[in-house]
Amino acid sequence: MKNGVRFIAPNQKIQFFLTSMIENFEEKIEKSFQVTITYKNSVGKTYEDEYPIDFSQFIGLTQLGEPPLYKIAKNIESIQRDIQHLSTGFYKMKVIRYTKEDVEEERRQQSEQINRRDDRE
């Protein structure tokens, strides 16, 4: 974080995206680095912690299934292809059209069926 954080409340967490291991995996695996955190408590006492970042622990690790971003991209492409096919006429669509009168007639018939059922009981 380039400019730091002026204040963090007790138990507050800040998370940020560091990198994607999908890109330049071999390069990232080989390079470790350290993050130094310097902060002061409410009475002004300074603390400094160091955290090693080493991606070599991921060597040989595999993931079950596809990464979520890859899945999203694939699905968007599929949707785009379907829309393209619909717009060009490649897919034929059957359109069932209901008028307001059709809907009212259907409701009337359903209501009659319910009334007949109630009369039998």
C-alpha positions in Angstrom: 0.0 0.0 0.0 1.7 3.1 -1.3 0.4 5.8 1.1 -0.3 3.7 4.2 -3.4 3.7 6.4 -3.9 6.5 8.9 -6.2 4.6 11.3 -7.4 1.0 11.9 -9.9 0.3 14.6 -9.4 -2.6 17.0 -10.1 -5.9 15.3 -10.5 -4.2 11.9 -9.0 -6.0 9.0 -7.8 -4.7 5.7 -7.5 -7.1 2.8 -6.3 -6.5 -0.7 -5.5 -8.5 -3.8 -1.8 -9.1 -4.2 -1.5 -11.2 -7.3 -2.9 -14.0 -9.5 -0.9 -17.2 -9.6 -2.4 -18.0 -13.0 -0.2 -15.4 -14.6 3.7 -15.8 -14.5 3.4 -18.7 -12.0 7.1 -19.9 -12.4 8.4 -16.3 -12.0 6.4 -15.7 -8.8 7.2 -19.1 -7.3 10.9 -18.3 -7.5 10.8 -14.9 -5.8 10.0 -14.4 -2.2 9.8 -11.1 -0.4 9.1 -9.6 3.0 6.5 -7.1 4.0 7.3 -4.8 6.9 4.4 -3.4 8.9 5.1 -0.4 11.2 2.4 1.0 13.4 1.7 2.8 16.6 -0.8 2.0 19.3 -3.2 4.5 21.0 -0.4 5.7 23.4 2.1 6.2 20.7 4.3 3.1 21.2 5.7 2.0 17.8 5.6 -1.6 16.7 7.2 -3.3 13.7 6.4 -6.7 12.3 7.8 -8.5 9.3 5.9 -11.0 7.2 7.6 -13.3 4.7 5.7 -13.8 1.4 6.9 -17.0 -0.2 4.7 -18.6 -2.9 7.0 -21.7 -3.2 4.6 -23.5 -0.8 2.2 -23.7 -3.8 4.6 -25.8 -5.9 2.8 -29.0 -6.9 -0.5 -27.7 -5.5 -3.4 -28.2 -7.9 -6.9 -26.9 -7.8 -10.1 -28.9 -8.1 -12.3 -27.5 -10.9 -11.8 -24.4 -12.9 -10.7 -21.1 -11.4 -13.8 -18.9 -10.8 -12.7 -16.1 -13.1 -12.0 -18.6 -15.9 -15.5 -20.1 -15.4 -17.1 -16.6 -15.6 -15.2 -15.7 -18.7 -16.3 -19.0 -20.4 -19.9 -18.5 -19.4 -19.9 -15.0 -20.8 -18.5 -16.2 -24.1 -21.3 -18.9 -24.2 -24.0 -16.2 -23.5 -22.5 -14.0 -26.2 -22.5 -16.9 -28.7 -26.1 -17.7 -27.9 -27.2 -14.1 -28.3 -25.3 -14.0 -31.6 -27.1 -17.1 -32.8 -30.5 -15.7 -31.8 -29.9 -12.4 -33.5 -28.7 -13.9 -36.8 -31.4 -16.5 -37.0 -29.0 -19.5 -36.5 -31.3 -20.7 -33.6 -35.0 -20.8 -34.4 -37.3 -19.7 -31.6 -40.9 -20.7 -31.0 -42.7 -17.7 -29.7 -45.9 -18.3 -27.6 -47.9 -15.1 -27.4 -50.5 -14.4 -24.7 -52.9 -11.5 -25.0 -54.4 -9.9 -22.0 -57.7 -11.6 -22.9 -55.9 -15.0 -23.0 -54.5 -14.5 -19.5 -57.9 -13.4 -18.2 -59.6 -16.5 -19.8 -56.9 -18.8 -18.3 -57.5 -17.3 -14.9 -61.3 -17.7 -15.3 -60.9 -21.4 -16.2 -58.6 -22.0 -13.2 -61.1 -20.3 -10.9 -63.9 -22.5 -12.3 -61.8 -25.6 -11.7 -61.1 -24.6 -8.1 -64.9 -23.9 -7.5 -65.9 -27.2 -9.0 -63.3 -29.0 -6.8 -64.7 -27.1 -3.7 -68.3 -28.1 -4.6 -67.3 -31.8 -4.8 -65.8 -31.7 -1.3 
